[in-house]
Structures are given as structure tokens and as C-alpha cells.
Amino acid sequence: MWQTPREQWDMSLKIEDNEVDIVIAALRSNLNTFLEEWRTFFSNFHLIIVKDPNLEEDLQIPPGFDHQVYTKSDMDRVLNGASINFSGHSCRYFGYLISRKKYIISIDDDCLPARDNSGVIVDAVAQHISNLQTPATPFFFNTLYDPYRQGADFVRGYPFSLRDGVECLLSSGLWLNIADYDAPTQIVKPHERNTRYVDAVMTVPLRAMMPFSGINIGFNREVLGPALVPGLRLVGEGKQRWETIEDIWSGMCAKVICDHLGCGVKSGLPYVWRGVGSDADNAMDSLKKEWEGVKLMEEIVPFFQSVKFPKTAVTAADCVIEISRMARENLSSLNPVYAQAADTMEAWVDLWKGD
Amino acid sequence: MENGSSSSSFVPSTPLLKDELDIVIPTIRNLDFLEMWRPFFQHYHLIIVQDGDPSKIIRVPDGFDYELYNRNDINRILGSKASCISFKDSACRCFGYMISKKKYIFTIDDDCFVAKDPSGKEINALEQHIKNLLSPSTPFFFNTLYDPYREGADFVRGYPFSLREGVPTAVSHGLWLNIPDYDAPTQLVKPLERNTRYVDAVLTVPKGTLFPMCGMNLAFDREVIGPAMYFGLMGDGQPIGRYDDMWAGWCMKVICDHLGLGVKTGLPYIWHSKASNPFVNLKKEYKGIYWQEELIPFFQTVTLPKECTTVQKCYLELSKQVKAKLGKVDDYFNKLTDAMVTWIEAWDELNPSVNAGTAAARKPNGTAK
């Protein structure tokens, strides 16, 4: 495939393997299957494995991985009394904090590599890296999706001045098999499986909000790290993904911050294969707990729609502090979880700055 | 890739809408391509807009129910208002939208053929457009699994429930395999590139986001958005070409965003067979490539007042702003403004009973979920 003049001077970065940490939140102790299945794709990278502080058993990790395990005692040491709860799915944020690399890729420990439409196993790590390396195009929607992919380009009518794109700070991947549905949807459709492999990556446009799933992500930690904050915990938060909302909240933060900083967020490839069986009974129990999360979204969405940052907010950390201030002012009277989120966000930025 | 254990709910068949939909086809050559579409188009009424020399006889394949308009017909029907309809450019197709009496329009170019999906099955593009138009759009919040109303998909965790009803879909924008819709510079640099990637998704273009709307494979609810689908002044006597659908798309999108209507893009694919000459295209597009740098900021920042509650009012207001802000870019935009006003006058004359965009015109979407 010959290089076109545009390809030669485009704004793509080159991300080296040693600039990336892979963060795994260990909510289960036996990581053998997970890590063996991912071995081919993880083997060149350093792994940060963060053990859920509520998990009592020792982790089982197969040999041959360059990795470091972090546990509750590491969290206690670093937190030094700061009020951030890293239990459950939130333990991965500790991994984001402790990493020294420029980029993070994180995949839930119940996800395995997927196969694409030709049956080829998908290297999700490489795809996230590719998404972060190539520009995003948030200011105008390209109908052929990612214009930087081989075999695609900007379509007729796409303004030339916008074809350089901007840096992509966040790559949000998808899931085959068990899709990331909330509890009510799980209950209504207990047997639905996502079998549709949509062969596209696209930039989520400026000001468009999205429900960001933390299951399969990559991001620029250096620029965006403080934005991925374990702020919002449900009172009844549990270990099932439909019992959490921390990633939705941090994703909304990340998106408004990226919009403000003039950077991009991509969604689409890569897919992972999400294997945990969805148990409708569990979903029913969760609904009693997680209905809270569903209700909170009704308040959260208008809140984020109204978020505006002053020109003086030039870093993700500045923006997170602004969001926490606005959340405290506008949301804390609605539900105590928001004041807690504001506290957590401030403590998070302190920790981040303290590093 | 569908597997047997997907959603257990009954999947209703798509209504044909054969008495509610017209197929508008601009042509200057011939309509041989209709033979391939026969199984899918047979039931529908065609509106053929013949561009170029009106004395040429365009043969329509047997068995199709159609009306055909050439330039003489357009002049006769619109009188002096015919000045708003382009000549020697496929932009003339919008005459077909205006003259139609149906609720829905599907428009397709005469070099577009039936594509196949990855399983080898022929794609009924019209059926997919109908599905897109009959199910809601979701412009206020991006669903990461794309169209939540498709079988086997849904809204993802975190998608607010209050936004799950969606809004009526005004436009369904389809895509193309084989010859991609590139501009002239890209065609010159990549003459051999073909679009071979079948992306199995329909998605709503978010509110506040503009996109390049291609008129090759397009469907819309004429009663809801028709007056906004003016394809501008192109072709003979005009300084620009190949921006007709772009112009309509930008006007349409700001109006849809203002009125709370949705626009979808993605499936269906058609097979685009003819690569136009990039040098000819460059001459047509040249001014557009520069002008669009002014046009895009204009459309990105345009606001329509609350009082604009119908598509016509929105469009006329837009035309005022085009004159005020773009007239100084080139005198062409002053002419275009006049043509936009003429278009609305002609539209209202030919379609007197219903004001597009009002509650009366907006029937609720049928099979929403």
C-alpha cells in the first residue's frame, strides 16, 4: 500500500510499547485463563495488576508476564488517609494513578480476545494503540468513519482545514457476547448476545455525550489521567458491571474535558469477548440496588450538559476541580453521593499532583 | 453473523409503504440501472427528473410506474420560479421532492446498483431506509452500540432512560461500496481506492454535529423536512458544482437540530459503479473547497430563533442569515439566497395544505422499540 502525500505528513504519533502500561483490575483471584488467553497480546507490555481490596484469596498469575501486583496495603500507603474508595471495579484507578507511563490500556478480567468477521483474533491492545496514535476528528462527522484507516479517507464535503484532526486522548472499545447493559435491560433481555461486529472506529463528536464503559479502554494518562476519576460510587455498588456507575461518571468527566481541551475521544473497535454469563436473577437483585444508578443518570446528564470551564482551566486536573466544585454546588442537594464524588475528585487531584 | 440465540422477541417485517413513498431519480443518460433494482423498486412510484436536453427521450424500463419531468416540464410547472432548479446538474432532483405528493422520498443516482452484504446476500437498500425512517433517532446522547432499535442491540448501561424514546427520524443517509464519494483532490491522489469495508451499523448523527450529506443514496420524510432539502444552484451558469447535497445537508441538519428531529447515517450500502472524472470534478468543486471553509463556521454557529417552528420558517430565516453573512464571501450566495426563497415559495405553491415540521405533519413513528 503506497503512502499518499497525506499519510506522509499526517499528525499520527508513534507509540512505543514501553510507553504503555496495561492495568488489570483483579476482581477474581484466578487470572490464569484471562492472562493465558491474552498472552500473545500482553507479552510485550508491563502489567499493573490491582487486587480488589475486598478480595481475600491470593491472586493466581501464570509465569512469564512482566507485571507488578498492587494490593490494599499499597493503596493505604499511597492514600495516606485520603478518602478514596478503591474497592471493586474502582481498584483499577489505583493502577492508573500508580503507573508512570504515558498511556494506559485497561480490560476487565472477565473479557477475552474476540474474533473479527473473518475469524481472526483481535489484538485489542494494538487497536487501542492505533486509535490513540491516529488523530481524532471531533469537529465534523466523517460518514466513512475513521478517515485514517487503510482503505478509507475523508469524504467529499469534509473541510480541508479540519483534516489534520486533533490528538485522541481516549479510546473506548466494545464487547461481543455479553454487552454492557444496565440491570433493567439485562432483566428484559436475559438471553440477548451481541453478535454484531461493527468494523468501525469513529470519533465521538464535540459536545456529544456518551455512556463510557470502563470495560475495554485505552487513554493518554499523561494528559487525561486526572479525568478518569473513581468519583461516583453507588450506595449499593457491587461487583457486577451493572451495579456500578464509576466509569460512566468518569467518562462524562473525560468527555467534557476532552471537548474543552480540543482533543478527541474515539469509540468502536476494538471488541473484546465478554464471557461472564448474565444471570437474570442476579440482575433482578441488582435492580433493587442499582435502580439508584439509573435514577442518578437523569440528574447527571443535564449536569454535564451544563458544565462550562473557564479559560483558566488548561489541564485535566484544573477541569476536574471545576467539575467537583460545580457538582458540589448543583448536585449535592439532590443526593449525598454527589458530595462524596466531589470530595473524591478533589482528593484524587491532590494525589495526582502529589506524584 | 446473526446467531440463533439472539433476542427472543418477534421481529416484525418492514412495511412496504408503497403508497407513501416516491423514488426520485435524476438522469441525463439512461435508466438501465433500474433493471437490477426491479425486485426492490417494482412496487413504487418513480419520479424521474430528466436533466439536460429535454428533446432527448429517456427510456424507462417496462413495468415501472413513473412520471417523468424534463426541463420544459419544470419551466412550465414553475414558471419564473424554475430559476431555482439547477440545470445540467443532478441538483435538479430536488424538483422531484417538490412535485411529489408522498410522505417519504428515496433518491438514488443512476450509477448506483444493488450491493451485497458480507454474507453475499443482495441488500434491499430501500427496505433499510424505511426501517431507519420508521424507528426513532437518538441525537441527544451517543449510544456506543449504535442503533439501539436494531434487533440484537439496545441502549447501553448509562444511557439515560428519559432519552430512550428518541425523536422522529427525518433523514436516512446511506453509504456506498466500491467507488467512494471522495472529492476531486482525494480522487486524484487515490484513484484506485475502493471502499470494501461493510460497516454493519446505523447511527444517529448527534445534535450539533455537521456531516457531509451525499445525495446518492438518501431517504427522508418529505412531510417533516422536505422544504429543507433544496439542492441549491449548481451546474450550468453557476460557479460551482458537487456541493448541492452538501448544501442541503448542512441546512437540513441545523434545522433538524433546531426542531428536535433526527438524522441517521450508515446502512444501507449501495454499489457505486461509476468513478467520475477527477479533473472535471476539480473544476466544479474548486470554489467549493475554498468556500466551505467559510460555510462550515457559518453553519456551526448559526442559531434559529424560537419563533421558527416550521421548516419553511427555519429555512427562510436561514436564507436571511446566508445573505447577511455569506453574501460578502461571493455574490453567488446572494443569488443562492434568492433561490432559497424562491424554492420555499414554489414548495408552498405546490404543497399548500400541510406546513412541514408542524405537529400535524409529524405522525408518530410506528415500530419504535
Interface residues (C-beta under 8 A of the other chain):
Chain A: T4 P5 R6 N117 F139 F140 F141 N142 T143 L144 Y145 R149 G151 A152 D153 F154 V155 R156 G157 Y158 P159 F160 S161 L162 S172 L174 A179 D180 Y181 D182 P184 T185 K189 H191 E192 R193 N194 T195 R196 Y197 V198 D199 A200 V204 P205 L206 R207 A208 M209 M210 P211 F212 S213 R241 W242 I245 D247 I248 G251 S267 V294 M297 E298 I300 V301
Chain B: M1 E2 N3 S5 S6 S7 S8 P118 F141 F142 N143 T144 L145 Y146 R150 G152 A153 D154 F155 V156 R157 G158 Y159 P160 F161 S162 L163 H173 L175 P180 D181 Y182 D183 T186 V189 K190 E193 R194 N195 T196 R197 Y198 V199 D200 A201 V205 P206 K207 G208 T209 L210 F211 P212 M213 C214 R242 Y243 D245 M246 G249 T265 E285 I289 Q292 E293 I296 Q300
